[in-house]
Amino acid sequence: MILPELGERAVNAVFTTGIYCRAGCAGRALPGNRAEYSSAFAAEAAGFRACLRCRPDRRVNTLVGGSTPEIVQQVLALISEGHMDGDNTLDLAAKIGVSTRHLSRLFERNIGATPAQVAQSRRAHFARRLLDEIDLKMGEVAFASGFQSVRHMNRVMLGTFRFTPTHLRKKRRVSDRLVADGGLKLRLPTPDGYDFEAAVNFLEPRLIPGVESISDGIYRRVTDNCGFPGVVEVAHSSIGNHLELTAHLPTYAGLLNDVGRVHSLLGLSIDTSDAYDALSNDELIGPLVQASKRLPYIGPWDLFETSIRVIVGQQVSVSAASQLAGKLARQFGRAVPGLGEYDLSHLFPNASELALADITDFGMPASRIRTITEFSRAVAEGVVDLYSHDGLPELLTQLERVPGIGPWTSNLIALRVFGHMEAFPSGDIGLQRAAGRLVGRDRVRGDELEAMAERWRPWRGLAASVLWMR
């Protein structure tokens, strides 16, 4: 699930100065002059601007946790994919299937700001980062950040920061700037305890050849940015609690959405603190959890692509599933020439393209071929909604209506694509083997694993991630 990237979960606002700060800021205010807001969004909606000293806008977002309603999570995902770049809450509410009033009420209760305010804040803070770190022209900054024009960006930035983009660029420090040595570079903040190496180790055997690759610890993939293909790279940064993103793009329009996809893929925006506290005390999985300060989670770059990658993995090895997914990309995806140095060549086909594809000669069982075709058609026609905010039982039922999708597939899609932390694919052989090691056996049966996982509710999905990645 793709989530906005902004601020830490709670901030302190100071009435006398009109700013909000993160915990630990060197600035101090009298208790009577302070108020705590649940998020940076809420503080900005109340009229406060980010502190120029502690820069709370540079902290990774951990806005979404276990108590955040599914519908709010799904709308945040849509916002991060650019569905609110026109500030049209009516269309967004219609897509989710609720009234604008109900949607705004949910957001104000759980986030402290409306969807339009969240979308506007997201664009403004991303533009601020570009102004700090990169020497792009103002027009390029505006379009990369999702604004319709430079004038629109100027108006929003002045309202958010009380400074124009030109003034903000003059305030940047030399140490903030990144040298673009082939591509546009950005720093991505990560949560405390984030383990990029573990994420890379999990992704590497599951890569779709031609679409994504890993070498020398750097994750790369082809991206479609406003109809123009490009490459995004993510690597560990020498600066603590950061990753470094390098974008090789013919246009920077929509760059903000690619950054959101990186956050979704690497689970940077998921708050796992409650799950960590619960699982670290478990006598079976606790020692694995305590091996680091944060629970791992890998999400989707693209919802449909990840779903198909799960489906082709039915009853085959991880390596075989990756090769089959790569074959689908090469035969039915859009070719992207000139990327051989990155081992990249194609964009993955979308649902409409794969629904019409003839994959009968792909070396897969007829039943799985039918599942891929039927699932693609269901997504293309809207029968399966990849942005559904249904609860887990309803979602599993909906997915399992597609011929060939059973509990393993539906639970894995629910976890990796929809972000349901309660989902648990107990039929997964890798999980069964990892759980077996916890009890001194080579492997446990699926029913044994299901019973074992009862103790990990409501964080069974994160427990599965721990077993896979450690």
C-alpha positions as CSV (number, residue, x, y, z in Angstrom):
1,M,0.0,0.0,0.0
2,I,1.3,3.4,-1.0
3,L,1.2,6.0,1.8
4,P,2.1,9.6,2.0
5,E,5.5,10.5,3.3
6,L,5.4,13.4,5.8
7,G,6.2,14.2,9.4
8,E,6.2,12.0,12.5
9,R,3.1,10.8,14.1
10,A,2.7,13.4,16.9
11,V,4.0,17.0,16.8
12,N,4.0,19.9,19.3
13,A,2.5,23.2,18.1
14,V,3.5,26.6,19.7
15,F,0.7,29.2,19.8
16,T,3.0,32.2,20.2
17,T,5.2,31.4,17.2
18,G,2.8,29.6,15.0
19,I,5.1,26.7,14.3
20,Y,5.0,23.0,15.1
21,C,8.0,20.9,16.2
22,R,9.0,17.3,16.6
23,A,9.9,15.8,20.0
24,G,13.3,16.8,21.1
25,C,13.5,20.1,19.3
26,A,16.0,22.5,20.9
27,G,13.3,25.2,21.0
28,R,11.3,25.4,24.2
29,A,7.9,26.9,24.9
30,L,5.9,27.3,28.1
31,P,3.4,24.4,28.6
32,G,0.5,26.8,28.4
33,N,1.7,27.9,25.0
34,R,1.9,24.4,23.5
35,A,-0.6,21.9,22.1
36,E,0.0,18.4,20.8
37,Y,-1.4,17.4,17.4
38,S,-1.7,13.8,16.2
39,S,0.1,14.5,13.0
40,A,1.8,17.2,10.9
41,F,-1.3,17.3,8.7
42,A,-3.4,18.2,11.7
43,A,-1.0,20.9,12.8
44,E,-0.9,22.4,9.4
45,A,-4.7,22.2,9.0
46,A,-4.8,24.3,12.3
47,G,-2.6,27.0,10.7
48,F,0.8,26.1,12.0
49,R,4.0,25.8,9.9
50,A,7.0,23.4,10.2
51,C,9.8,24.6,12.5
52,L,12.9,25.7,10.5
53,R,15.2,24.4,13.2
54,C,14.1,20.7,13.8
55,R,12.4,20.3,10.4
56,P,9.6,17.8,11.4
57,D,8.7,17.6,7.7
58,R,11.9,15.6,7.2
59,R,10.8,12.8,9.5
60,V,9.5,9.7,7.9
61,N,5.7,9.3,8.1
62,T,4.4,6.7,10.5
63,L,0.9,8.0,10.3
64,V,-0.8,4.7,9.6
65,G,-0.9,2.1,12.5
66,G,-3.1,-0.7,13.6
67,S,-5.9,1.5,14.7
68,T,-6.3,3.4,11.4
69,P,-9.5,2.4,9.6
70,E,-9.1,0.5,6.4
71,I,-11.0,3.2,4.4
72,V,-8.6,5.9,5.6
73,Q,-5.6,3.7,4.7
74,Q,-7.0,3.1,1.2
75,V,-7.7,6.8,0.6
76,L,-4.1,7.7,1.7
77,A,-2.9,5.1,-0.8
78,L,-5.0,6.8,-3.6
79,I,-3.7,10.2,-2.6
80,S,-0.1,8.9,-2.8
81,E,-0.7,7.7,-6.3
82,G,-1.9,11.2,-7.4
83,H,-5.6,10.7,-7.3
84,M,-6.0,14.0,-5.5
85,D,-3.7,16.1,-7.6
86,G,-6.8,17.9,-8.8
87,D,-8.0,18.4,-5.2
88,N,-11.3,16.7,-6.1
89,T,-12.6,15.1,-3.0
90,L,-15.9,14.3,-4.6
91,D,-14.3,12.0,-7.2
92,L,-12.1,10.3,-4.6
93,A,-15.1,9.7,-2.3
94,A,-17.1,8.2,-5.3
95,K,-14.2,5.9,-6.1
96,I,-14.2,4.6,-2.5
97,G,-18.0,4.4,-2.4
98,V,-18.7,6.9,0.5
99,S,-20.0,10.4,0.7
100,T,-17.6,13.3,0.9
101,R,-19.0,14.3,4.3
102,H,-18.4,10.8,5.7
103,L,-14.8,10.7,4.2
104,S,-13.9,14.1,5.6
105,R,-15.3,13.2,9.0
106,L,-13.2,10.0,9.0
107,F,-10.1,11.9,8.1
108,E,-10.6,14.7,10.6
109,R,-11.2,12.1,13.3
110,N,-8.1,9.9,12.5
111,I,-5.7,12.3,10.7
112,G,-6.8,15.7,11.9
113,A,-7.1,17.1,8.3
114,T,-9.3,16.6,5.3
115,P,-8.1,14.6,2.2
116,A,-7.6,17.8,0.3
117,Q,-5.4,19.2,3.1
118,V,-3.4,16.0,3.2
119,A,-2.8,16.0,-0.6
120,Q,-1.8,19.7,-0.5
121,S,0.6,19.2,2.4
122,R,2.1,16.2,0.6
123,R,2.9,18.2,-2.5
124,A,4.2,21.2,-0.6
125,H,6.6,19.2,1.6
126,F,7.9,17.3,-1.4
127,A,8.5,20.6,-3.3
128,R,10.4,21.8,-0.2
129,R,12.7,18.8,-0.3
130,L,13.4,19.4,-4.0
131,L,14.2,23.0,-3.2
132,D,16.6,22.0,-0.5
133,E,18.4,19.2,-2.3
134,I,18.3,19.8,-6.0
135,D,19.0,22.6,-8.4
136,L,15.9,22.2,-10.5
137,K,14.1,25.2,-12.1
138,M,10.9,26.3,-10.3
139,G,8.7,25.0,-13.1
140,E,10.4,21.5,-12.8
141,V,9.9,21.6,-9.1
142,A,6.2,22.4,-9.5
143,F,5.4,19.6,-11.9
144,A,7.6,17.1,-10.1
145,S,5.6,17.8,-7.0
146,G,2.2,17.4,-8.6
147,F,1.3,21.1,-8.9
148,Q,-0.6,22.4,-11.9
149,S,1.5,25.5,-12.3
150,V,4.3,27.5,-10.6
151,R,1.7,30.0,-9.5
152,H,-0.3,27.2,-7.8
153,M,2.9,26.0,-6.1
154,N,3.8,29.6,-4.9
155,R,0.4,30.0,-3.4
156,V,0.4,26.7,-1.5
157,M,4.0,27.0,-0.3
158,L,3.4,30.5,1.0
159,G,0.3,29.2,2.9
160,T,2.2,26.1,4.2
161,F,5.6,27.6,5.1
162,R,4.9,31.4,5.2
163,F,7.7,31.7,2.7
164,T,7.7,31.6,-1.1
165,P,9.7,28.9,-2.9
166,T,12.4,31.4,-3.8
167,H,12.9,32.4,-0.2
168,L,12.9,28.8,0.9
169,R,15.6,27.9,-1.6
170,K,17.8,30.8,-0.3
171,K,17.4,29.3,3.3
172,R,18.8,25.9,2.4
173,R,22.1,24.8,3.8
174,V,25.1,23.7,1.6
175,S,25.1,20.3,3.5
176,D,21.5,19.7,2.3
177,R,22.4,19.7,-1.3
178,L,23.0,16.5,-3.3
179,V,25.3,16.3,-6.3
180,A,23.5,14.8,-9.3
181,D,26.1,12.5,-10.8
182,G,23.9,10.9,-13.4
183,G,20.2,11.2,-12.4
184,L,18.2,13.2,-9.9
185,K,19.0,12.3,-6.3
186,L,16.8,12.5,-3.2
187,R,17.2,11.4,0.4
188,L,14.4,9.3,1.8
189,P,14.1,9.3,5.6
190,T,13.6,5.9,7.2
191,P,12.1,4.8,10.5
192,D,14.4,4.1,13.4
193,G,15.8,0.5,13.1
194,Y,14.9,0.2,9.4
195,D,16.9,-2.7,7.8
196,F,17.4,-2.0,4.0
197,E,19.7,-4.9,3.6
198,A,17.0,-7.3,4.9
199,A,14.6,-5.8,2.4
200,V,17.0,-6.3,-0.4
201,N,17.7,-9.8,0.6
202,F,14.0,-10.6,0.6
203,L,13.3,-8.9,-2.8
204,E,16.3,-10.3,-4.7
205,P,15.0,-13.9,-5.3
206,R,11.5,-12.5,-6.0
207,L,12.5,-9.9,-8.6
208,I,10.7,-9.9,-12.0
209,P,13.6,-10.1,-14.5
210,G,13.6,-7.2,-17.0
211,V,11.3,-5.1,-14.7
212,E,13.5,-4.8,-11.7
213,S,17.0,-5.8,-10.6
214,I,19.5,-5.7,-7.7
215,S,23.2,-5.3,-7.9
216,D,25.8,-4.1,-5.4
217,G,23.0,-3.7,-2.9
218,I,21.1,-1.2,-5.1
219,Y,17.5,-1.9,-6.1
220,R,16.5,-0.7,-9.6
221,R,13.3,-0.9,-11.6
222,V,11.6,0.5,-14.7
223,T,8.8,3.0,-14.0
224,D,6.2,4.6,-16.1
225,N,6.1,8.3,-15.3
226,C,3.2,10.1,-17.1
227,G,3.6,7.8,-20.1
228,F,7.4,8.1,-20.2
229,P,9.5,5.2,-19.0
230,G,12.4,5.7,-16.7
231,V,14.5,4.1,-14.0
232,V,14.4,4.5,-10.2
233,E,17.3,3.3,-8.0
234,V,17.3,3.0,-4.2
235,A,20.4,2.5,-2.2
236,H,21.6,2.8,1.4
237,S,22.7,6.3,2.3
238,S,25.8,7.2,4.2
239,I,23.6,9.5,6.3
240,G,21.9,7.7,9.2
241,N,18.2,6.9,8.9
242,H,18.1,7.6,5.2
243,L,18.0,5.9,1.8
244,E,19.1,7.6,-1.4
245,L,16.9,7.6,-4.4
246,T,18.2,8.3,-7.9
247,A,15.7,8.9,-10.6
248,H,16.6,8.7,-14.3
249,L,13.5,10.2,-15.9
250,P,12.8,12.1,-19.2
251,T,10.3,14.2,-17.2
252,Y,10.0,14.9,-13.5
253,A,6.3,15.3,-13.7
254,G,4.8,12.8,-11.2
255,L,8.1,12.2,-9.5
256,L,6.3,12.5,-6.2
257,N,4.2,9.4,-7.0
258,D,7.4,7.4,-7.7
259,V,8.7,8.3,-4.3
260,G,5.4,7.2,-2.8
261,R,5.8,3.8,-4.6
262,V,9.2,3.4,-3.0
263,H,7.7,4.0,0.4
264,S,5.0,1.4,-0.4
265,L,7.4,-1.2,-1.6
266,L,9.8,-0.9,1.3
267,G,7.2,-0.4,4.0
268,L,8.7,2.9,5.1
269,S,5.4,4.4,6.1
270,I,4.0,1.6,8.2
271,D,3.9,2.0,11.9
272,T,5.0,-1.4,13.4
273,S,5.6,-0.2,17.0
274,D,2.5,-1.8,18.5
275,A,3.1,-5.0,16.7
276,Y,6.8,-5.0,17.8
277,D,5.8,-4.6,21.5
278,A,3.3,-7.5,21.2
279,L,5.4,-9.9,19.2
280,S,8.7,-9.3,21.0
281,N,7.3,-10.9,24.1
282,D,6.2,-14.1,22.4
283,E,8.2,-17.0,23.5
284,L,8.4,-18.5,20.0
285,I,8.9,-15.6,17.6
286,G,10.1,-13.1,20.2
287,P,13.9,-13.7,19.8
288,L,13.6,-13.1,16.0
289,V,11.6,-9.9,16.6
290,Q,14.2,-8.7,19.1
291,A,17.0,-9.1,16.5
292,S,16.3,-5.6,15.3
293,K,14.4,-2.5,16.4
294,R,11.7,-2.7,13.8
295,L,9.5,-5.3,12.2
296,P,10.0,-5.8,8.4
297,Y,7.3,-5.4,5.8
298,I,7.4,-5.4,2.0
299,G,4.5,-4.0,0.1
300,P,3.7,-3.4,-3.6
301,W,5.3,-1.1,-6.1
302,D,2.3,-1.7,-8.3
303,L,-0.9,-3.4,-7.0
304,F,-1.7,-5.4,-10.1
305,E,1.9,-6.4,-10.8
306,T,2.4,-7.7,-7.2
307,S,-0.9,-9.6,-7.4
308,I,0.1,-11.4,-10.6
309,R,3.5,-12.2,-9.1
310,V,1.7,-13.9,-6.2
311,I,-0.6,-15.9,-8.6
312,V,2.2,-17.2,-10.8
313,G,3.9,-18.4,-7.6
314,Q,1.3,-21.0,-6.9
315,Q,2.9,-24.4,-6.4
316,V,6.2,-23.5,-7.9
317,S,9.5,-22.3,-6.4
318,V,10.3,-18.7,-5.8
319,S,12.9,-18.8,-8.7
320,A,10.4,-20.4,-11.1
321,A,7.7,-17.8,-10.3
322,S,10.1,-14.9,-10.9
323,Q,11.1,-16.4,-14.3
324,L,7.5,-16.8,-15.3
325,A,6.6,-13.3,-14.3
326,G,9.6,-12.0,-16.3
327,K,8.4,-13.9,-19.3
328,L,4.9,-12.3,-19.0
329,A,6.7,-8.9,-18.9
330,R,8.9,-9.6,-21.9
331,Q,6.1,-10.9,-24.1
332,F,3.2,-8.6,-23.2
333,G,4.7,-5.6,-21.5
334,R,6.0,-2.4,-23.1
335,A,9.6,-2.7,-24.2
336,V,11.9,0.0,-22.9
337,P,15.2,0.0,-24.9
338,G,18.5,1.3,-23.8
339,L,18.5,0.0,-20.2
340,G,20.7,-3.0,-20.7
341,E,23.3,-1.7,-18.3
342,Y,20.7,-2.0,-15.5
343,D,19.4,-5.5,-16.7
344,L,16.0,-3.8,-17.3
345,S,14.0,-4.0,-20.5
346,H,10.2,-3.9,-20.0
347,L,7.3,-2.4,-18.1
348,F,5.0,-5.0,-16.6
349,P,1.7,-5.3,-18.5
350,N,-1.4,-3.7,-17.0
351,A,-4.7,-5.6,-16.3
352,S,-6.3,-4.8,-19.6
353,E,-3.3,-6.0,-21.6
354,L,-2.9,-9.2,-19.7
355,A,-6.6,-10.0,-19.8
356,L,-6.4,-10.1,-23.6
357,A,-3.0,-11.9,-23.7
358,D,-2.7,-15.5,-25.0
359,I,-0.6,-17.2,-22.4
360,T,-1.5,-20.8,-23.3
361,D,2.1,-21.6,-24.3
362,F,3.8,-20.5,-21.1
363,G,4.5,-23.8,-19.5
364,M,2.0,-23.3,-16.7
365,P,-1.0,-25.5,-15.8
366,A,-4.2,-24.6,-17.6
367,S,-5.8,-23.8,-14.2
368,R,-3.2,-21.2,-13.4
369,I,-3.4,-19.7,-16.9
370,R,-7.2,-19.4,-16.4
371,T,-6.6,-17.7,-13.0
372,I,-4.2,-15.1,-14.4
373,T,-6.6,-14.3,-17.2
374,E,-9.7,-14.2,-15.0
375,F,-8.0,-12.1,-12.3
376,S,-6.7,-9.7,-15.0
377,R,-10.2,-9.4,-16.5
378,A,-11.8,-8.9,-13.1
379,V,-9.4,-6.1,-12.2
380,A,-9.8,-4.5,-15.7
381,E,-13.6,-4.5,-15.4
382,G,-13.7,-3.4,-11.8
383,V,-15.0,-6.6,-10.4
384,V,-12.0,-6.9,-8.2
385,D,-11.1,-3.5,-6.7
386,L,-7.4,-3.3,-5.8
387,Y,-8.2,-0.2,-3.7
388,S,-10.9,-2.0,-1.7
389,H,-11.4,-1.0,1.9
390,D,-13.3,-4.1,2.8
391,G,-12.4,-6.0,6.0
392,L,-10.2,-9.0,5.7
393,P,-13.0,-11.7,5.7
394,E,-14.9,-9.8,2.9
395,L,-11.7,-9.3,0.9
396,L,-10.7,-12.9,1.1
397,T,-14.2,-14.0,-0.1
398,Q,-14.0,-11.5,-3.0
399,L,-10.6,-12.7,-4.1
400,E,-11.5,-16.4,-3.8
401,R,-14.4,-15.9,-6.2
402,V,-11.8,-15.8,-8.9
403,P,-11.3,-19.4,-10.2
404,G,-8.0,-20.8,-8.9
405,I,-7.5,-18.4,-6.0
406,G,-7.5,-20.2,-2.7
407,P,-6.6,-19.3,0.9
408,W,-2.8,-19.1,0.2
409,T,-3.1,-16.8,-2.7
410,S,-5.9,-14.6,-1.2
411,N,-4.1,-14.2,2.1
412,L,-0.8,-13.3,0.4
413,I,-2.4,-10.8,-1.8
414,A,-4.3,-9.4,1.2
415,L,-1.0,-8.9,3.0
416,R,1.3,-7.7,0.2
417,V,-1.1,-5.7,-1.9
418,F,-3.8,-4.5,0.5
419,G,-1.7,-4.2,3.6
420,H,-3.9,-6.4,5.9
421,M,-1.6,-7.1,8.8
422,E,-4.0,-9.9,10.0
423,A,-3.6,-11.9,6.8
424,F,-1.6,-15.1,7.1
425,P,-0.8,-17.5,4.3
426,S,-0.4,-20.6,6.5
427,G,0.0,-22.8,3.4
428,D,3.3,-21.1,2.5
429,I,6.1,-23.7,2.5
430,G,8.7,-21.0,3.4
431,L,6.6,-20.0,6.4
432,Q,6.1,-23.7,7.4
433,R,9.9,-24.3,7.3
434,A,10.7,-21.1,9.2
435,A,8.1,-21.9,11.9
436,G,9.5,-25.5,12.1
437,R,12.9,-24.0,13.0
438,L,11.2,-22.3,16.0
439,V,10.2,-25.6,17.4
440,G,13.2,-27.7,16.4
441,R,11.7,-29.4,13.3
442,D,12.3,-29.2,9.6
443,R,8.8,-28.0,8.9
444,V,5.4,-27.8,10.5
445,R,2.1,-28.6,8.7
446,G,-0.3,-25.9,7.6
447,D,-2.8,-26.6,10.2
448,E,-0.1,-26.6,12.9
449,L,1.1,-23.2,11.7
450,E,-2.4,-21.8,11.6
451,A,-2.8,-22.8,15.2
452,M,0.6,-21.4,16.2
453,A,-0.3,-18.1,14.5
454,E,-3.4,-17.6,16.7
455,R,-1.1,-16.2,19.4
456,W,0.2,-13.6,17.0
457,R,-3.2,-11.9,16.3
458,P,-3.8,-9.2,15.1
459,W,-0.3,-9.0,13.7
460,R,0.0,-12.4,12.0
461,G,1.0,-10.8,8.7
462,L,3.9,-9.0,10.3
463,A,4.8,-12.2,12.1
464,A,4.9,-13.8,8.6
465,S,7.3,-11.1,7.4
466,V,9.6,-11.8,10.4
467,L,9.7,-15.5,9.5
468,W,10.4,-14.8,5.8
469,M,13.0,-12.2,6.3
470,R,14.9,-13.5,9.4
